[in-house]
Amino acid sequence: MKPLISAWMLAGVLVSAPVFGQTTADTWVATWATADAWRPPASAATAAPPAANVPPPLQVHDQTLRQVVRASIGGARVRVVLSNAFGTQPLAVGAARVGLRADGATMAAGHAALTFGGRPAATIPSGATLVSDPVALSVPPMSDLAIDLYLPGDSATWSSPLTLHTGAFSTSYVSEAGNQTGVETFPVARTFTSWWVLSRVEVSGGEPARAVVTFGDSITDGTRSTVDANNRWPDELSRRLRAQPATARLAVANVAIAGNRLLSEANPSFGINALARFDRDVAAVPGAAWIVVLEGINDIGMNPPEAKPTADDLTAAYRQLIARAHADGLKIIGATLTPFEGAGYFYPGGEAVRQAVNQWIRSSGAFDGVIDFDAVIRDPATPSKMRAEFDSGDHLHPNDAGYKAMGQAVDLALFR
């Protein structure tokens, strides 16, 4: 008997086998993404008075959200992915719309209504995501999109957690009462700097494209960067990719969460551990071909003394991410952990773990490539500290200049 594979080959099945990273103009690619965390329902809040000068959590009741995101690559068609990943009850969306942001809360003309299976309203089941039907919309690279969601319910009475991303560093808007989707001059009642119920924006119809997924914690999320300036290091990487013909069609999808850890959790807004969220936040990103991992400093600093991980614990977690990335056909690039002496959770033993982890990242050959962010950010005179000109002031997070230096240090040849 002839080998079975011969029959498949004669049938022509194998001649069109996919090539790594191969896409077509009709392939959907994430031009923007975020990672989901959650906020407990209002009923779970304690009776303790709020801290001084801290506004109460945003609640909506029969209002529209206009949320602003930055596209990394362009396309001719758009679809939007909504998320109720951490909801324990269905979430009603009364209407939705997408368009280019003109300025501030103003949407440019030419916006489009979003539908879901042909319907203008949708209910997202608990734990689920919902992909909109495609709409024709010309999206230029590096443009701002405004996404309108009309939420008819009252979030203050929901018994379900709210799926959101708290560290947006981008201003979005809540309307006066009612369905205000598509109203170009938006009736703003309040602003906020998180992303509610949004997971991704995907584009197609341009030149074939792929995506770089940046996976990590607050240093990738952009904590302490300037709001609305898009000065996270993945933003700088995206700008550099756009400027080079060989990489101009590479999207950047930033799925970092401030406070996130590789192996454990701290509170809901910091998300579940990286190993637990990999499938949803990385493997599910359309067009993903590379992942850059910068994560582990919170495992070193946040855990109580009896639960602090060793360097071997963290490198074992990296090996898990590497195995899962390769199983999904992704190249995975490891980034060294940046200095943190002077930060609130610094301790000498943690610095020893950081140094051991960085040595493993640089020398093990386990990753498909390495970005040495530590070498960029550290003070040459005191390598356990960040360079003063890059320090945002908390000795853990870079400022805008530090994030730019990180983005400038990435070798674009890693993505060719």
Secondary structure, DSSP 8 states (H G I E B T S, - for coil): ---HHHHHHHTTSGGG---TT---TT--EEEEE---EEE--GGG--SS---TT-------EEEEEEEEEE-SS-EEEEEEEEE-TT-SS-EEE-EEEEEEEEETTEE-SS-EE--BTTBSSEEE-TT-EEE---EEEEE-TT-EEEEEEEEEEEGGG--S-EEEES---S-EEEEEES--TT-SB--EEEEESSEESEEEEEEESSS--EEEEEEESHHHHTTTS-TTS--SHHHHHHHHHHHSGGGTTEEEEE---TT--SS--SSGGG-S-HHHHHIIIIITSTTEEEEEEE--HHHHHHS-GGG---HHHHHHHHHHHHHHHHHTT-EEEEE-----TTSTT--HHHHHHHHHHHHHHHHS--SSEEE-HHHHHB-SSSTTSB-GGGB-SSSSSB-HHHHHHHHHHS-GGGG-
